[in-house]
Amino acid sequence: MSRQEKFDLAIVGAGIVGLAHALAAVRRGLSVVVIDRDAQANGASVRNFGFVTVSGQERGQVWRRAMRSRDIWLDVAAPAGIEVIQRGVVVVARRPEARAVVEAFLQTEMGEGCLLLEPEALRSDFPELAGQDFAGGLWSPHDVRVESRQAIPQLAAFLAEKHGVEFRRETAVHQIEPPDIETSRGLVFADKVIVCPGDDLATLYPDRIAQYGVTRCKLQMMRLADPGFRLPAAVMSDLGLARYSGYAALPEATALRRRLEAEQGDALDNGVHLIVVQSADGTLVVGDSHHYAVTPDPFASERVDEIILEEFSAVFGGPPPRVLERWTGIYASATGRTMFADAPREGVRLVMITSGTGASTSFAIAEEVVDELFGSTTADARKIA
């Protein structure tokens, strides 16, 4: 490649974080190349619910980023051919302590547009749920769900075909000294570089990553057979109210967590909470769990899956449908930190989301990083037709 073929921006990593930065850049008229070591996305970006979670995100900046990212998902979905499969979430309050958390949440700015569902309304609006002993629930219209296995490649194709983003697949990046980027397939030239390494803690800038205390989180998930009903929205439960910071940081969550420790300590010990979403073919994606290590083992625990399915049965009543698929996922994690954008050298940014919120916050974070790196503003962005 000649130096005349230089890009405005090179992005290392073609997961959701990298693709979000590519989108933010092309909306500003920049030329972009994306470099990734794999032939296709196969990491955390496709091993998840595809659930763009707004309600329950950490209060303040993270919640605002989730709202903005949700808007961008809806903006880009139709042009990219991405189907929005579900909208909204119902958070079942199985216990009075969980209802108290819901009521407190509704008093915050995050509860705007959301509703408290009385037990009768919960049974009427969501007859798929067991419901008879529930204390109520939360309805949020803010969340959306896509099928991540399809949405990530569709977004990449959209960026390539409609916006001229060049993808260099099966290519590893060895060294970055803008404008020179040394890869396993020769030099690539770009004025500026954004590194989005996912859970790769060792290849590029490991010393910088180590300063943020990053480790890895392993999760377990399943796909269940079509249960014969259709969920109008995603479903969560008490365990999510005790885990998601937007709920769990509320003072009212202390009593809920105390009761969960007494009644479902095994779930808390394994970082289990319940999310259930439904795909276009009727199958259910169900999870998940959280275990932390610098190098998590690759083995899925049957007991952990049982704990997840026990919560599913408590919420939906009766035995769960047949398990069709099981998988693990791994993402970068850092205690007390949802993300960071580091500047290891001039013209280079290192961006990691360390909270499992890539689908929910990447688009907003990408706008911020591209704005800072190029000195542009969101108002300058060209709308996607």
N, C-alpha and C positions, 0 to 999 in steps of 0.2 A: 504494500500500500504506500502511496506517496503522501507527503505532507500536505499536498493540496486537498486530500480527502480527510481532512480533520473535522471532527464533530465539535459542536458547542459543549456537549455533555456526554460523558461515558458513565454508565451505571453498571456496577458490578452486583449481579444478583437479579434473577428474574422471577422471584416470588412476589407476593402481593406488595411488599414494601418497595421493591425495585420498580414494579410496574406502576405503582402510584406516583413515584418520582418521574417516571417517563411521561405519564399523563400530564402532570403538573408542568413539565418542561415543554412539551409540544403545544400546550395551551398558551404558552408564551412565545411560540414561534421558534423555539430552539431546535437544532438538529441533534438527534440522540442516537447513541448506540448502546445496546444492553448486552452485557457479556455474562454468560452463565456456564458453569462447569457441566451441567446435566443437559440431556437431550430434551427434557420436558420437565415441567414442575412436578416434583414428587415429595416435597417436604411438608412443613406445617401448613403451607398455603392451600394445600388440597386435602390434608388429613384433618379436617375440621367440620364444623356444622354448616359453614357458609352463612352463619348467623351474624348479621351486622347489629351488634348489641349496643343500644343507647341507654335504656333504663337499667340502672345498676352500675354503670361506669362510675369511676371515682369522681366525686363532686368537684366542680370547677373546670379547669382547663381540659381534663380528659373527657368529661361529659360533653363539653362544647366541641371538642374535636370529633367526638362520635356523632354528634348532630350534623356537623359539617360533612363528615365522611359519608354519612347516610344520604345526604342530599346529592353528593357527587355520584354515589352508586346509582341513585335514581336518574341522574342526569345522563350517565353514560350507558346505562343498561340497554335501553332500546337501540341506540345506534350500534352498540357492540353485539346485539343479538343475544343478550343475557336475559334470561327469564327471572323475574322476581316472583318466586314461588309462594312465599307467605309474607304477610304483613302483620306486625303487632306481636305482642307476647302476653300471655296470661301467666301470672305467678300465683300459684295455688298456695294459700295459707292453710296448712293442715292443722295448725295449733293456734290458740288465742295469742300466744306470744308472737307468732308470725304475723298475725293480723295487726298487732300493735306496731310492728315495723312498717307494714304497708301504710297504716294511717299516718305515721310520722313522715314517711317518704312523701306522701301526698301534700304535706304541709311545706315542703321545700320547693325551690324553683324547678327542680328536676321532675316534680310531679305534675307540672302544668300539662294539661291535655289528657292526663291519666285519670282512671276511675277506680274507686273501691267497689268491688263486686261483692254484694251480700251473698250468703250461701244459696239463697233461692235463685238469684240471677246467675250465679255460677253454674248451678245445675241446669238451668234453662238454656243458657247461652253455650254451654260446653257439655252436652250430654255424654260425650265420650269419657269424661272423667268420673271417678268413683263418687266423689262429691258428698256422700251422705253425712259425713262427720266433719267436713271442712269448716273452718272459721270464716272463710271468705277468700278474697283474692284481689290481685291487682291487674287491671287491664291497662296496657300501654300501647298506643298506636304508632309509636316512633320507630320501632325496630323492623327490619326487613330481612328476608332470607333468600339467598341464591344457592345454587348447587355448585360448590366451590370446585369440584372436579371438572366441571364444564366451564365455569365462569372465568377461571384463571387463564386457560388457553384461549378462550374467546376474547378476553381483554387483550392478551398479547397479540392475537391476530388482528384485532381492531387497530391497535397502535401501529402495527407493521403496514397493514393494507391501506388504512385511511390517513395515517399521519407520518408515514415514511420512517418509522423507527426501525433501525437495523438491528437484528438479533444475531449474535455470535454464540451459538450453542456448542456444547461439548468443548468449551474453551476455559482454561484456568488462567487466572491472573496471578502473576508472580511478583511484580513490582510496579509501583506507581510513582512516576516523577513527571507530572504534567509539563508539556503536552504528551510525553511518552508513557504508554502503558504497555508493559511487557507481558505477553500472554504465551500460552503453550502453542499458539498458532501464529506467532509473530507479533510485531508492534501494532498497536492501535493508537491513534492520535486524537486527543481531545483537550480542549482548553481547561475543562474542570471535570472532576470525578466525584461521584457519590457512591460509596461502598455500602451495600445492604446485604450483610453476610448471613442473615438468618441465625442459625445456631452454630455457625462455624466460628469458634473462638480462637483458632490457632493460625489460620493461613495469612490473613492480612491484619496488621496492627494489633497483635495479641497483647502487647504491653498496655496499649490504650484501653482495650476491652477489659483487661484485668483490673484496671483502676476503678471500674464501676461495679466490681463484685459480681460479675455475670456467671451464672451456672446454667444448667439445663433442666427443663421440666419435661417429664415423660407423662403422657396421658393415654388412657385406653378408651376406645369407642367401639360401637357396634352398629350394624345396620340390621333392622328387624323386618320380617315379612309384612306385607300389607295387612293391617289389622281389620280391614273392611269398613273403616270409617275415614272421614277426611277432617283433619284439624284445620280450623280457619286461621290458626296462629301458632307460634312456638309456645311451648309449655315449660315452665320451671316450677320449683317447689321451695319449701322451707330451707333446704340445704343451700340453695342459691342465695337466699336472703342473708344467710350467715357467712357467705363467702364473697359475694360481689361488694366491693367497697362502698358503692353508692347507697347500699342498704346497711351493710355490716358496720359501717362507721357511725351510724346513728346510735345514740344512747340506748334506744329501745331494743337494739339487737343483743344487748348483754344478756337479758333474760332468755331470749330465744337460744342463744349459744349455750347457756348453762343447761337448758332442758335438752338440747341436742346432744350435749356431752353425756348426759345421763342415759338417753334413749338410743342414740345413734353414734356412739363414740367411734365405732369401727369405720363409719363413713367419714367422719371428720379426720380420723387418723390417716386415711388414704386419700384425703383431699377430694372426696366424692361430692359432687352436686349433680342435680338432674337438669339436663336440657333435652327436650324431645322436639325434633322438627320433622316435617314430612316432605318427601320428594315427589316429583311429578308422577312417578309410577306408583305412588302409594306407600312405598317402603318408608320406614322410620329410621332416622339417624339419632342415636341415643348415646349419651355419655354424661360426664366423663370423670376422670380421676387425675390426681396430681402427685407425682413423686419426683424428688429433686436430687440431682447428682451432676458432677462435672461430665461424667460419661455414664448415662443411665444404661442399665442392662437392657438387652433387646427382648426380654421375655415378658409376656402378658400373663397376669395372674388371674386364674379362674375365679378366685374368691373376690377379687376386685370387681370383675364383671357381675358376679352374683349380687354384690352390694348395690351396684347401679340398677340392676333389674329388680331388686327388692323395692327400691324407691319408685321405680316405674310402676310396679304392681300396686303400691300403696296409693299412688296418684290416679291410676287408671282403673284399678280393680281387676282382680283375676290374674291369671298367668300371662306373661308377656308373649308376643308372637315369636315365632321361630327366628333364631339368629342366623342371618345369611352371611354376614361378614364380620370379622373382628380385625382391629388394627391398633397400632400404637402410633403416636405422633410425638415429636420432640420440638420444643421451642426454647429460645433463650429466655432466661429469667433472672431478675435481680430484686432482692428484697428492698421494698420501699421505693422502687423506681419503676415507672411504667415504660419509659423509653429514654434514650439519649441521642443527641446529635453532637458528635465530637469533631474537632478540626485537627487531625494529625499533622497536616501541613497546609501551606497556602494553596487554595484552589481545590482542596479535597475535604469531603465530609464523610464521616463514618456514622451511619444511622442504624440503630438497633431498637426494636420494640421488645421490651423485656417483661411483658405482662400477658402474653397470649391474646392481645387485642389488635392484631394486625389487620384483620378484615374490618374492624370497627373504627380504627383511628388512622390508618395509613394515609388515606387521601388528604386529610387535613394536615398531618405532619409533613407530607411531601410538599404541600403548598408553602408551608412555613420555611422549610429547608431551601427550596428553590428560590423563594423570595430573598432569603438572607444571602445565599451564595451568589445570586446574579443581580441583586439590588432592585429587582422588580417588585411589583405588588400584585395581590390577587385581582385588583381592579383592572390590571393590564391584561389579564388572561383572556384569550380568545374563546368564545363559547363554541362548544362542539355542535356541529349541525347534525 
